[in-house]
Amino acid sequence: MFSGFSQATIDFMWGLRLNNEKAWFEAHKEEFLRDFHAPMKALGREVFERITDDGPDRGLIHKLSRVYRDARRVRGGEPYRCNLWFSIECPSEEWTSTPVFWFELAPENWSYGLGYYQARPVTMAKLRARIARRPKPFEALIAPLERQDEFLLDGPEYARKKEAPSLKTAAWYNKKSFSLIHSQPNGGELFSRELADRLTGGFQFLMPFYDYFITLDSDPDPEEAPGAAVS
């Protein structure tokens, strides 16, 4: 069971950032396993079990990031990540273009939410087409966001604005990719098991959004569906 991170977790991350090399990491590997990897794994497992035990089977899986960078991308740079994250997602060959729940811990801050690492253009075109066809259900979906202050809509936007069906949908209509994210400095809640409660509650709040977005790939391609509005 997750019982919280510790100051040792933060100290290790800063140490790795300042000494990102094999000799330092190997000398502090036990600290990594004890203070960083183990609590992150416990947190991810607990939150995953809590949000999947109740409700329909969505086929979700839990994944924990590796501290080692892809050797093909190091090329004389930093071989280790000084941040770790876990994700809860549906298995996919293109994980970057499917909606995922995540929690990430870095030396300065932590964040969690739901979104795409990099949504495909066709996925966003399908979202716009669906909003254009049925704006009211989407407005009902996003209405709870106006009554909370935990998650913010984030993501790059098109330089040339697209005309949305309504003012309420405009921010979504002009995203190239997006996430609903919460981020804050390290401290306090990070060091207690209350963090697991907060993540669980947050992911449960975001579940209707996941259910909406995960079905976008089954929509017809707007370029191939006569009459579909994508502008």
N, C-alpha and C positions, 0 to 999 in steps of 0.2 A: 504493500500500500504506500502511496506517495505521502511523504511527511513534510515536504518543502525542500527547496534548495537552501544553500547556506552561503555565508560570506566566502567560504573556501571555493565555492563554485565561481563566484565573481573573480576572486583572486587568480584562479587557474586560467580563466578566459583572458584576463589582462596579461598574465604571464605568457600565454601562448601568442597573443598578438605581438608582444614585444620581442619574443624569442621564437619565431616561427621557423624552426629547423629541427631536423631529426634528433640530434643529440639532446636538445632540451626536452623534446617531447618524450623520448624514451626514458629520460631521467625522472620524468613526472607522470609517467603513464598510470601508475597506481592512483594518483590524485585524479587523473582524468576519469578512470573507471569508477572510482568511489564517489567523487564529488560532482561529476558532470553527467557522465553516461548513465549511471545507475538511476539517479533520480529522474532524469529525462525519460528513460524507458518506463519507469514505474508510473510517472504522470501520464504518459501517452496511453499505456495499457489500461489504467483505471478510467480515464475519460472515455476511451473507446468502448470499454465494456458498459459503462453507464449510459452512453447515448445509443447503444445498439441493443441492449437488453430489453428495452421497452419500445414497442412500436413495430412496424412492418420490417421484414428483412430486406434491406436495400443492397445487400451484397458488398458492404463496405469492408475495407481492410485497414490495418494500422501499419504505418511504415515509420522507421526512425532513420534520420539522415546519418551518413558516415562522416567522421572527422577528417578522413583522408580525402584530399582533392583528387579528381580524375588526373591520373599521371599524364594524360595527353594534353592537359591544360596548364600544367605547372611550368615546365620549360624554364627552370631557373627561378621561378617565383616562390610563393609561399605554399608548402606542401600540405598544410593543415588548415581546416576551417576553425576559426575561434568562436563560431556560433554553431548551435545545433537546433534542429527542429524535428517535430513529428508531424505526420499528416494522416488524415483519415479520408479515404477516397475509394472510389470504385476502380478496380483494376483496369488499366488501359495502357496500350502501347505508347500512346501520346499523352503522358500524364501532364505535360505542360499546357495542354489545350482542353483539359476537363476540369470541372469545378472541384476544389478540394478544401477541406477544413485543415487548418494548420495552427500550430503554436511554435514560435521561434524565440530563442533566448540568445542574446548577444551581450557583449561586455557592458554596453551602455543602457540597454533597454530590452523589453520583451514585447511581443505582439502576438495577436491571434485573430482569426477570422475565417472568412470563406471567400474564395474567388479563384481566379485563373492566374497561373504564372504568365501565360501569354496566350490569350484566346485566339483562335484562328479567325481570319477575316470572315469566313463563311459562317462561323458560329455567331458572330456579332450581327451579321446580315440577317440570320435567322431570328435572332432576338428582336431586331428592329421590325422585321416582317410580322412577327407574332404580336408585338405591341401595337403595330398599326392595324392589324386585323381585329384585335380584341384589347383595346386600351384599358377598359374598366377592370378586368380581372388583374391586370398588372398594377394598376393604381391601388387596388385593394391589397395586393401583396406587399407593396412598399409603404403603405400607410403607417404600419407600426414603427417604421424608422423615424417618423416625425415625432413619436412620443417617447423616444429613448435617446440617451447620449453616450451609449457604449460604442457603437459602430458608426464609422463614417464611410461614405462611398469614395473610393479612390481609384485612380488609374488614368492613363494617358488619354487625351481627347483629340479628335480630329481638328486640324487647324481651320478647315472650312466647315462651318457648322451645318448640321443636317436639320431639316425642319421636322420636329417631333409632333406627334398627334395632339399633345397637350403639354402645358407648362410643367405639370407634375412628372412627366416622363422624359423631359428634355435632357436632364443630366445623364440619364442612362442611355438615351438615344445617341449621344455623341461620344461614347466611350469606344476606344479601340480594344481595350481589355479592362477588367475591373476587379476590385475586391471590396468587401465590406470588412473593415479592419479597425482594431483597437490597438493602440500602442502607448506605452508609458515607461518612465524611467524605472530601473531596477530598485528594489527595496520593499519593505513592508510585506505585503501579501505574498510576494515571491518566496518568502522564507517560511510559509505555513501551508498546511494542507488546504486552507481556504482557496488556494489557487485552483485546485481540482474542481471545487464547487463552482467557481466563477467560470471556468472554461466549459464545464458541463452545461451550465445554464445558458451561456452564450451560444454554444453550438446548437442547443435545443431551440433557442430563439431563431437561429438561422436555418433550421432544417426545412421550413417551407420554401425558402429561397433555393436551397439545394435541389429540392424536388422539382422546382420549376425549371432550373437551368440544366439539370442533368438530362432532361428530355429534349433539349434543343436539337441534338444531333439527329433525332428521328424526324424532325420537320423537313419538308421539302426544301430543296435548294431554291432560294428566291429567284435566282436567274433562270431556273427551269420551270417555275410555277407561274403560269399566266395569271396576271392580275394581282400578284403579291406586291405589297408596298414595301419598299426598302429604302426610300430616300430619307 
